[in-house]
């Protein structure tokens, strides 16, 4: 991935990744994954309730 590519998506600055920067990116990515999982489980639960 090009240095600025993810930064363009997240509104950050285009600099070579530092360990702190990489850690922040991983944390943001994990937050996104957890939010997607939460929304999927909520949607699954709602559709199961509608089907019942």
PDB file of N, CA, C and O in Angstrom:
ATOM      1  N   UNK A   1       0.850  -1.176   0.000  1.00  0.00           N
ATOM      2  CA  UNK A   1       0.000   0.000   0.000  1.00  0.00           C
ATOM      3  C   UNK A   1       0.897   1.241   0.000  1.00  0.00           C
ATOM      4  O   UNK A   1       1.925   1.291   0.675  1.00  0.00           O
ATOM      5  N   UNK A   2       0.483   2.215  -0.761  1.00  0.00           N
ATOM      6  CA  UNK A   2       1.216   3.478  -0.808  1.00  0.00           C
ATOM      7  C   UNK A   2       1.013   4.196   0.514  1.00  0.00           C
ATOM      8  O   UNK A   2      -0.065   4.118   1.103  1.00  0.00           O
ATOM      9  N   UNK A   3       2.049   4.904   0.991  1.00  0.00           N
ATOM     10  CA  UNK A   3       1.984   5.558   2.299  1.00  0.00           C
ATOM     11  C   UNK A   3       0.726   6.397   2.482  1.00  0.00           C
ATOM     12  O   UNK A   3       0.070   6.306   3.520  1.00  0.00           O
ATOM     13  N   UNK A   4       0.384   7.208   1.495  1.00  0.00           N
ATOM     14  CA  UNK A   4      -0.735   8.127   1.651  1.00  0.00           C
ATOM     15  C   UNK A   4      -2.085   7.517   1.380  1.00  0.00           C
ATOM     16  O   UNK A   4      -3.100   8.168   1.623  1.00  0.00           O
ATOM     17  N   UNK A   5      -2.145   6.302   0.888  1.00  0.00           N
ATOM     18  CA  UNK A   5      -3.409   5.711   0.460  1.00  0.00           C
ATOM     19  C   UNK A   5      -4.405   5.583   1.608  1.00  0.00           C
ATOM     20  O   UNK A   5      -5.539   6.049   1.496  1.00  0.00           O
ATOM     21  N   UNK A   6      -3.998   4.964   2.701  1.00  0.00           N
ATOM     22  CA  UNK A   6      -4.888   4.820   3.849  1.00  0.00           C
ATOM     23  C   UNK A   6      -5.139   6.173   4.496  1.00  0.00           C
ATOM     24  O   UNK A   6      -6.240   6.441   4.977  1.00  0.00           O
ATOM     25  N   UNK A   7      -4.110   7.034   4.507  1.00  0.00           N
ATOM     26  CA  UNK A   7      -4.261   8.356   5.086  1.00  0.00           C
ATOM     27  C   UNK A   7      -5.336   9.155   4.362  1.00  0.00           C
ATOM     28  O   UNK A   7      -6.083   9.903   4.992  1.00  0.00           O
ATOM     29  N   UNK A   8      -5.419   9.002   3.050  1.00  0.00           N
ATOM     30  CA  UNK A   8      -6.449   9.710   2.293  1.00  0.00           C
ATOM     31  C   UNK A   8      -7.837   9.269   2.735  1.00  0.00           C
ATOM     32  O   UNK A   8      -8.767  10.075   2.760  1.00  0.00           O
ATOM     33  N   UNK A   9      -7.978   8.016   3.079  1.00  0.00           N
ATOM     34  CA  UNK A   9      -9.267   7.500   3.527  1.00  0.00           C
ATOM     35  C   UNK A   9      -9.586   7.930   4.950  1.00  0.00           C
ATOM     36  O   UNK A   9     -10.751   8.137   5.290  1.00  0.00           O
ATOM     37  N   UNK A  10      -8.561   8.067   5.783  1.00  0.00           N
ATOM     38  CA  UNK A  10      -8.792   8.380   7.191  1.00  0.00           C
ATOM     39  C   UNK A  10      -8.580   9.847   7.514  1.00  0.00           C
ATOM     40  O   UNK A  10      -8.803  10.263   8.651  1.00  0.00           O
ATOM     41  N   UNK A  11      -8.155  10.640   6.539  1.00  0.00           N
ATOM     42  CA  UNK A  11      -7.955  12.055   6.775  1.00  0.00           C
ATOM     43  C   UNK A  11      -6.645  12.378   7.476  1.00  0.00           C
ATOM     44  O   UNK A  11      -6.483  13.475   8.011  1.00  0.00           O
ATOM     45  N   UNK A  12      -5.707  11.433   7.480  1.00  0.00           N
ATOM     46  CA  UNK A  12      -4.434  11.653   8.150  1.00  0.00           C
ATOM     47  C   UNK A  12      -3.430  12.312   7.236  1.00  0.00           C
ATOM     48  O   UNK A  12      -3.776  12.771   6.148  1.00  0.00           O
ATOM     49  N   UNK A  13      -2.187  12.361   7.674  1.00  0.00           N
ATOM     50  CA  UNK A  13      -1.121  12.957   6.879  1.00  0.00           C
ATOM     51  C   UNK A  13      -0.363  11.855   6.162  1.00  0.00           C
ATOM     52  O   UNK A  13      -0.258  10.730   6.651  1.00  0.00           O
ATOM     53  N   UNK A  14       0.156  12.193   5.008  1.00  0.00           N
ATOM     54  CA  UNK A  14       0.889  11.224   4.202  1.00  0.00           C
ATOM     55  C   UNK A  14       2.354  11.199   4.615  1.00  0.00           C
ATOM     56  O   UNK A  14       3.165  11.969   4.100  1.00  0.00           O
ATOM     57  N   UNK A  15       2.683  10.320   5.537  1.00  0.00           N
ATOM     58  CA  UNK A  15       4.054  10.158   6.010  1.00  0.00           C
ATOM     59  C   UNK A  15       4.372   8.675   6.086  1.00  0.00           C
ATOM     60  O   UNK A  15       3.464   7.855   6.220  1.00  0.00           O
ATOM     61  N   UNK A  16       5.640   8.320   6.002  1.00  0.00           N
ATOM     62  CA  UNK A  16       5.992   6.909   6.187  1.00  0.00           C
ATOM     63  C   UNK A  16       5.507   6.432   7.555  1.00  0.00           C
ATOM     64  O   UNK A  16       5.603   7.172   8.534  1.00  0.00           O
ATOM     65  N   UNK A  17       4.997   5.224   7.634  1.00  0.00           N
ATOM     66  CA  UNK A  17       4.426   4.755   8.894  1.00  0.00           C
ATOM     67  C   UNK A  17       5.473   4.605   9.995  1.00  0.00           C
ATOM     68  O   UNK A  17       6.553   4.054   9.780  1.00  0.00           O
ATOM     69  N   UNK A  18       5.133   5.099  11.153  1.00  0.00           N
ATOM     70  CA  UNK A  18       5.944   4.872  12.341  1.00  0.00           C
ATOM     71  C   UNK A  18       5.245   3.777  13.138  1.00  0.00           C
ATOM     72  O   UNK A  18       4.108   3.419  12.832  1.00  0.00           O
ATOM     73  N   UNK A  19       5.909   3.248  14.144  1.00  0.00           N
ATOM     74  CA  UNK A  19       5.276   2.185  14.924  1.00  0.00           C
ATOM     75  C   UNK A  19       4.003   2.706  15.598  1.00  0.00           C
ATOM     76  O   UNK A  19       3.021   1.973  15.712  1.00  0.00           O
ATOM     77  N   UNK A  20       4.016   3.973  16.048  1.00  0.00           N
ATOM     78  CA  UNK A  20       2.820   4.549  16.672  1.00  0.00           C
ATOM     79  C   UNK A  20       1.707   4.689  15.647  1.00  0.00           C
ATOM     80  O   UNK A  20       0.545   4.398  15.929  1.00  0.00           O
ATOM     81  N   UNK A  21       2.077   5.139  14.453  1.00  0.00           N
ATOM     82  CA  UNK A  21       1.106   5.306  13.368  1.00  0.00           C
ATOM     83  C   UNK A  21       0.482   3.958  12.998  1.00  0.00           C
ATOM     84  O   UNK A  21      -0.733   3.852  12.829  1.00  0.00           O
ATOM     85  N   UNK A  22       1.315   2.944  12.875  1.00  0.00           N
ATOM     86  CA  UNK A  22       0.832   1.605  12.525  1.00  0.00           C
ATOM     87  C   UNK A  22      -0.103   1.088  13.619  1.00  0.00           C
ATOM     88  O   UNK A  22      -1.131   0.476  13.328  1.00  0.00           O
ATOM     89  N   UNK A  23       0.258   1.338  14.868  1.00  0.00           N
ATOM     90  CA  UNK A  23      -0.585   0.901  15.982  1.00  0.00           C
ATOM     91  C   UNK A  23      -1.948   1.597  15.940  1.00  0.00           C
ATOM     92  O   UNK A  23      -2.975   0.965  16.183  1.00  0.00           O
ATOM     93  N   UNK A  24      -1.957   2.891  15.633  1.00  0.00           N
ATOM     94  CA  UNK A  24      -3.220   3.629  15.537  1.00  0.00           C
ATOM     95  C   UNK A  24      -4.070   3.102  14.383  1.00  0.00           C
ATOM     96  O   UNK A  24      -5.285   2.958  14.517  1.00  0.00           O
ATOM     97  N   UNK A  25      -3.426   2.815  13.249  1.00  0.00           N
ATOM     98  CA  UNK A  25      -4.164   2.283  12.104  1.00  0.00           C
ATOM     99  C   UNK A  25      -4.776   0.923  12.435  1.00  0.00           C
ATOM    100  O   UNK A  25      -5.924   0.648  12.087  1.00  0.00           O
ATOM    101  N   UNK A  26      -3.992   0.072  13.114  1.00  0.00           N
ATOM    102  CA  UNK A  26      -4.522  -1.244  13.495  1.00  0.00           C
ATOM    103  C   UNK A  26      -5.691  -1.096  14.449  1.00  0.00           C
ATOM    104  O   UNK A  26      -6.674  -1.830  14.348  1.00  0.00           O
ATOM    105  N   UNK A  27      -5.593  -0.148  15.379  1.00  0.00           N
ATOM    106  CA  UNK A  27      -6.670   0.074  16.334  1.00  0.00           C
ATOM    107  C   UNK A  27      -7.937   0.550  15.621  1.00  0.00           C
ATOM    108  O   UNK A  27      -9.040   0.104  15.936  1.00  0.00           O
ATOM    109  N   UNK A  28      -7.767   1.470  14.648  1.00  0.00           N
ATOM    110  CA  UNK A  28      -8.923   1.949  13.884  1.00  0.00           C
ATOM    111  C   UNK A  28      -9.540   0.815  13.067  1.00  0.00           C
ATOM    112  O   UNK A  28     -10.762   0.684  12.995  1.00  0.00           O
ATOM    113  N   UNK A  29      -8.679  -0.004  12.451  1.00  0.00           N
ATOM    114  CA  UNK A  29      -9.184  -1.128  11.666  1.00  0.00           C
ATOM    115  C   UNK A  29      -9.928  -2.114  12.562  1.00  0.00           C
ATOM    116  O   UNK A  29     -10.971  -2.638  12.172  1.00  0.00           O
ATOM    117  N   UNK A  30      -9.406  -2.368  13.747  1.00  0.00           N
ATOM    118  CA  UNK A  30     -10.077  -3.271  14.686  1.00  0.00           C
ATOM    119  C   UNK A  30     -11.426  -2.691  15.110  1.00  0.00           C
ATOM    120  O   UNK A  30     -12.414  -3.420  15.201  1.00  0.00           O
ATOM    121  N   UNK A  31     -11.471  -1.383  15.369  1.00  0.00           N
ATOM    122  CA  UNK A  31     -12.736  -0.743  15.723  1.00  0.00           C
ATOM    123  C   UNK A  31     -13.765  -0.927  14.613  1.00  0.00           C
ATOM    124  O   UNK A  31     -14.935  -1.200  14.881  1.00  0.00           O
ATOM    125  N   UNK A  32     -13.326  -0.778  13.368  1.00  0.00           N
ATOM    126  CA  UNK A  32     -14.232  -0.947  12.228  1.00  0.00           C
ATOM    127  C   UNK A  32     -14.727  -2.384  12.148  1.00  0.00           C
ATOM    128  O   UNK A  32     -15.917  -2.624  11.945  1.00  0.00           O
ATOM    129  N   UNK A  33     -13.822  -3.333  12.308  1.00  0.00           N
ATOM    130  CA  UNK A  33     -14.200  -4.756  12.247  1.00  0.00           C
ATOM    131  C   UNK A  33     -15.199  -5.089  13.357  1.00  0.00           C
ATOM    132  O   UNK A  33     -16.191  -5.777  13.117  1.00  0.00           O
ATOM    133  N   UNK A  34     -14.935  -4.600  14.567  1.00  0.00           N
ATOM    134  CA  UNK A  34     -15.843  -4.878  15.681  1.00  0.00           C
ATOM    135  C   UNK A  34     -17.209  -4.249  15.453  1.00  0.00           C
ATOM    136  O   UNK A  34     -18.229  -4.853  15.786  1.00  0.00           O
ATOM    137  N   UNK A  35     -17.245  -3.050  14.892  1.00  0.00           N
ATOM    138  CA  UNK A  35     -18.521  -2.394  14.599  1.00  0.00           C
ATOM    139  C   UNK A  35     -19.291  -3.167  13.532  1.00  0.00           C
ATOM    140  O   UNK A  35     -20.506  -3.333  13.643  1.00  0.00           O
ATOM    141  N   UNK A  36     -18.595  -3.640  12.503  1.00  0.00           N
ATOM    142  CA  UNK A  36     -19.253  -4.430  11.451  1.00  0.00           C
ATOM    143  C   UNK A  36     -19.823  -5.714  12.041  1.00  0.00           C
ATOM    144  O   UNK A  36     -20.953  -6.090  11.731  1.00  0.00           O
ATOM    145  N   UNK A  37     -19.049  -6.387  12.888  1.00  0.00           N
ATOM    146  CA  UNK A  37     -19.531  -7.627  13.517  1.00  0.00           C
ATOM    147  C   UNK A  37     -20.758  -7.359  14.384  1.00  0.00           C
ATOM    148  O   UNK A  37     -21.706  -8.145  14.389  1.00  0.00           O
ATOM    149  N   UNK A  38     -20.733  -6.234  15.123  1.00  0.00           N
ATOM    150  CA  UNK A  38     -21.868  -5.885  15.979  1.00  0.00           C
ATOM    151  C   UNK A  38     -23.110  -5.636  15.126  1.00  0.00           C
ATOM    152  O   UNK A  38     -24.197  -6.116  15.449  1.00  0.00           O
ATOM    153  N   UNK A  39     -22.944  -4.886  14.038  1.00  0.00           N
ATOM    154  CA  UNK A  39     -24.088  -4.595  13.165  1.00  0.00           C
ATOM    155  C   UNK A  39     -24.622  -5.859  12.503  1.00  0.00           C
ATOM    156  O   UNK A  39     -25.833  -6.027  12.364  1.00  0.00           O
ATOM    157  N   UNK A  40     -23.713  -6.751  12.092  1.00  0.00           N
ATOM    158  CA  UNK A  40     -24.160  -7.999  11.473  1.00  0.00           C
ATOM    159  C   UNK A  40     -24.943  -8.862  12.464  1.00  0.00           C
ATOM    160  O   UNK A  40     -25.983  -9.418  12.109  1.00  0.00           O
ATOM    161  N   UNK A  41     -24.460  -8.976  13.687  1.00  0.00           N
ATOM    162  CA  UNK A  41     -25.160  -9.806  14.666  1.00  0.00           C
ATOM    163  C   UNK A  41     -26.509  -9.184  15.024  1.00  0.00           C
ATOM    164  O   UNK A  41     -27.486  -9.899  15.246  1.00  0.00           O
ATOM    165  N   UNK A  42     -26.561  -7.855  15.080  1.00  0.00           N
ATOM    166  CA  UNK A  42     -27.832  -7.177  15.352  1.00  0.00           C
ATOM    167  C   UNK A  42     -28.822  -7.407  14.216  1.00  0.00           C
ATOM    168  O   UNK A  42     -30.000  -7.668  14.457  1.00  0.00           O
ATOM    169  N   UNK A  43     -28.343  -7.309  12.977  1.00  0.00           N
ATOM    170  CA  UNK A  43     -29.211  -7.538  11.823  1.00  0.00           C
ATOM    171  C   UNK A  43     -29.692  -8.986  11.778  1.00  0.00           C
ATOM    172  O   UNK A  43     -30.849  -9.248  11.449  1.00  0.00           O
ATOM    173  N   UNK A  44     -28.807  -9.923  12.107  1.00  0.00           N
ATOM    174  CA  UNK A  44     -29.181 -11.341  12.129  1.00  0.00           C
ATOM    175  C   UNK A  44     -30.251 -11.592  13.187  1.00  0.00           C
ATOM    176  O   UNK A  44     -31.219 -12.315  12.949  1.00  0.00           O
ATOM    177  N   UNK A  45     -30.064 -10.987  14.355  1.00  0.00           N
ATOM    178  CA  UNK A  45     -31.030 -11.143  15.438  1.00  0.00           C
ATOM    179  C   UNK A  45     -32.389 -10.568  15.036  1.00  0.00           C
ATOM    180  O   UNK A  45     -33.425 -11.180  15.292  1.00  0.00           O
ATOM    181  N   UNK A  46     -32.382  -9.401  14.413  1.00  0.00           N
ATOM    182  CA  UNK A  46     -33.645  -8.774  13.996  1.00  0.00           C
ATOM    183  C   UNK A  46     -34.371  -9.606  12.955  1.00  0.00           C
ATOM    184  O   UNK A  46     -35.590  -9.765  13.016  1.00  0.00           O
ATOM    185  N   UNK A  47     -33.610 -10.142  11.991  1.00  0.00           N
ATOM    186  CA  UNK A  47     -34.273 -10.951  10.959  1.00  0.00           C
ATOM    187  C   UNK A  47     -34.800 -12.252  11.555  1.00  0.00           C
ATOM    188  O   UNK A  47     -35.826 -12.765  11.109  1.00  0.00           O
ATOM    189  N   UNK A  48     -34.112 -12.788  12.555  1.00  0.00           N
ATOM    190  CA  UNK A  48     -34.597 -13.998  13.225  1.00  0.00           C
ATOM    191  C   UNK A  48     -35.876 -13.697  14.003  1.00  0.00           C
ATOM    192  O   UNK A  48     -36.789 -14.522  14.046  1.00  0.00           O
ATOM    193  N   UNK A  49     -35.940 -12.518  14.616  1.00  0.00           N
ATOM    194  CA  UNK A  49     -37.153 -12.137  15.344  1.00  0.00           C
ATOM    195  C   UNK A  49     -38.332 -11.959  14.386  1.00  0.00           C
ATOM    196  O   UNK A  49     -39.458 -12.342  14.705  1.00  0.00           O
ATOM    197  N   UNK A  50     -38.072 -11.380  13.216  1.00  0.00           N
ATOM    198  CA  UNK A  50     -39.136 -11.188  12.224  1.00  0.00           C
ATOM    199  C   UNK A  50     -39.632 -12.533  11.700  1.00  0.00           C
ATOM    200  O   UNK A  50     -40.825 -12.705  11.452  1.00  0.00           O
ATOM    201  N   UNK A  51     -38.713 -13.486  11.532  1.00  0.00           N
ATOM    202  CA  UNK A  51     -39.082 -14.791  10.991  1.00  0.00           C
ATOM    203  C   UNK A  51     -39.884 -15.602  12.004  1.00  0.00           C
ATOM    204  O   UNK A  51     -40.683 -16.458  11.624  1.00  0.00           O
ATOM    205  N   UNK A  52     -39.674 -15.336  13.282  1.00  0.00           N
ATOM    206  CA  UNK A  52     -40.345 -16.115  14.330  1.00  0.00           C
ATOM    207  C   UNK A  52     -41.791 -15.684  14.511  1.00  0.00           C
ATOM    208  O   UNK A  52     -42.499 -16.238  15.352  1.00  0.00           O
TER     209      UNK A  52
END
